[in-house]
Amino acid sequence: MTVAYNPFRDMDRLFNQLTRSAATDVRSMPMDLYREDDEFIVKIDLPGVKAESIDIDVDDRTLTVRAEREQKEITRTDENNRWVSRERSYGSYARQLTLGAGLSLNDIRADYTDGVLTLTIPVAEEAKPRKVKVNAGGTVAGEVTDQPSESADDSAQL
């Protein structure tokens, strides 16, 4: 059986290997985001990052997280000290999140434990759902109020 020669097959294979390795080399910060009761929780993986290198800013409605992972240097040059494989990325990392209205930006909390940065972003009080009590004939929830009822003209004003 004869196989046709395809000069582009090796090029295609090489291209796929390069794009696959480039995709894994991107300095990304994998993140989970979920809501728990009245707070949004953001968990960002930052293994090997020192806590003092993490910088978190909120500007207008943009939250920016920056971090730096230092690279281990090999200082000796003899043949017993050289890289065999190097797949982890080093350097500066950054991630931005656009925050919607209704969040309490002044109350954001950050915790860094075991290589995971956890941001807790509370929902603002004014954005939380609330119940409105209905007054019926001068009573509230079965109790009689001592206040006189309002006239129709006064009740229409807000």
C-alpha positions as CSV (number, residue, x, y, z in Angstrom):
1,M,0.0,0.0,0.0
2,T,1.4,3.4,-1.0
3,V,0.9,6.4,1.2
4,A,0.8,9.8,-0.6
5,Y,3.4,12.2,0.6
6,N,1.9,15.3,2.3
7,P,4.5,18.0,2.9
8,F,2.0,19.9,5.0
9,R,1.3,17.1,7.5
10,D,4.5,17.7,9.4
11,M,4.0,21.5,9.3
12,D,0.5,21.0,10.6
13,R,1.7,18.7,13.4
14,L,4.4,21.3,14.4
15,F,1.8,24.1,14.3
16,N,-0.5,22.1,16.6
17,Q,2.3,21.4,19.1
18,L,3.3,25.1,19.1
19,T,-0.2,26.4,19.7
20,R,-0.9,23.8,22.4
21,S,2.3,24.8,24.3
22,A,1.6,28.5,23.8
23,A,-1.9,28.1,25.2
24,T,-0.5,26.4,28.3
25,D,2.2,29.1,28.7
26,V,-0.3,32.0,28.8
27,R,0.0,33.7,32.1
28,S,-3.5,33.1,33.2
29,M,-5.1,33.2,36.6
30,P,-7.8,30.5,36.6
31,M,-10.8,31.7,38.5
32,D,-14.1,30.5,39.9
33,L,-16.9,33.0,40.6
34,Y,-20.1,32.2,42.4
35,R,-22.8,33.8,44.6
36,E,-23.3,32.6,48.2
37,D,-26.3,34.3,49.9
38,D,-25.6,38.1,49.8
39,E,-21.9,37.8,48.7
40,F,-20.1,37.0,45.5
41,I,-17.0,34.8,46.0
42,V,-14.1,34.9,43.6
43,K,-11.4,32.2,43.9
44,I,-8.2,32.8,41.9
45,D,-5.4,30.2,41.7
46,L,-2.0,31.8,42.3
47,P,0.3,28.9,43.4
48,G,3.8,29.9,44.2
49,V,3.0,33.6,44.5
50,K,4.1,35.5,47.7
51,A,1.2,37.3,49.4
52,E,3.1,40.6,49.5
53,S,3.3,40.6,45.6
54,I,-0.5,40.5,45.2
55,D,-2.0,43.9,44.4
56,I,-5.8,44.5,44.3
57,D,-7.3,47.7,43.0
58,V,-10.8,48.9,42.4
59,D,-11.2,51.8,40.0
60,D,-14.7,52.9,39.1
61,R,-16.3,49.4,38.5
62,T,-13.1,47.6,37.5
63,L,-11.4,45.3,39.9
64,T,-7.8,44.5,39.0
65,V,-5.7,41.7,40.5
66,R,-2.0,41.7,39.9
67,A,0.6,39.2,41.2
68,E,4.1,38.1,40.5
69,R,5.7,34.7,40.6
70,E,9.4,34.8,41.0
71,Q,11.6,32.6,38.9
72,K,14.2,30.4,40.5
73,E,17.6,31.1,39.0
74,I,20.3,28.5,38.5
75,T,23.5,30.4,39.5
76,R,26.0,27.6,38.9
77,T,26.9,26.8,35.3
78,D,28.5,23.3,35.7
79,E,26.9,20.4,34.0
80,N,25.1,19.2,37.1
81,N,23.0,22.3,37.3
82,R,20.7,22.9,34.3
83,W,17.1,22.8,33.4
84,V,15.7,19.4,32.2
85,S,12.1,20.6,31.8
86,R,10.6,24.0,32.2
87,E,6.8,24.2,31.9
88,R,5.7,26.6,34.7
89,S,5.3,30.2,33.9
90,Y,6.9,33.0,35.8
91,G,6.6,36.8,35.9
92,S,3.7,39.2,36.2
93,Y,0.1,38.2,36.1
94,A,-3.0,40.4,35.9
95,R,-6.8,39.8,35.7
96,Q,-9.6,42.3,35.5
97,L,-13.2,42.0,36.5
98,T,-16.0,44.4,35.6
99,L,-18.2,44.8,38.7
100,G,-21.9,45.5,38.2
101,A,-24.0,48.0,40.1
102,G,-25.4,46.9,43.4
103,L,-22.1,45.7,45.0
104,S,-20.6,47.2,48.1
105,L,-17.1,48.1,46.7
106,N,-15.9,49.5,50.0
107,D,-16.4,46.2,51.8
108,I,-14.5,43.8,49.5
109,R,-12.4,41.4,51.5
110,A,-9.3,39.4,50.4
111,D,-7.7,36.3,51.8
112,Y,-4.8,34.3,50.4
113,T,-4.4,30.7,51.7
114,D,-2.6,27.7,50.2
115,G,-2.1,29.5,46.8
116,V,-5.7,30.5,46.4
117,L,-6.8,34.2,46.5
118,T,-10.4,34.5,47.8
119,L,-12.2,37.8,47.2
120,T,-15.5,38.3,48.9
121,I,-17.7,41.0,47.4
122,P,-20.8,41.8,49.3
123,V,-24.1,42.9,47.7
124,A,-24.9,46.5,48.7
125,E,-27.8,46.9,51.2
126,E,-29.8,49.0,48.7
127,A,-29.6,46.2,46.1
128,K,-30.8,43.4,48.4
129,P,-34.4,42.3,48.0
130,R,-36.7,43.3,50.9
131,K,-40.3,42.9,51.9
132,V,-42.8,45.7,52.0
133,K,-45.5,45.5,54.7
134,V,-49.0,46.2,53.5
135,N,-51.2,48.4,55.8
136,A,-54.9,47.5,55.8
137,G,-57.4,49.8,57.4
138,G,-55.0,51.1,60.1
139,T,-53.6,47.7,61.1
140,V,-50.2,46.3,60.5
141,A,-49.7,42.5,60.8
142,G,-52.8,42.2,63.0
143,E,-52.0,45.1,65.3
144,V,-54.0,48.3,65.6
145,T,-52.0,51.5,65.1
146,D,-52.5,54.7,67.0
147,Q,-51.9,56.9,64.0
148,P,-54.9,58.5,62.2
149,S,-55.3,57.3,58.6
150,E,-54.0,59.6,55.9
151,S,-56.2,61.4,53.4
152,A,-56.3,60.3,49.8
153,D,-54.4,63.4,48.8
154,D,-51.5,62.8,51.2
155,S,-51.1,59.1,50.3
156,A,-50.4,59.9,46.7
157,Q,-47.4,62.0,47.4
158,L,-43.9,60.3,47.5
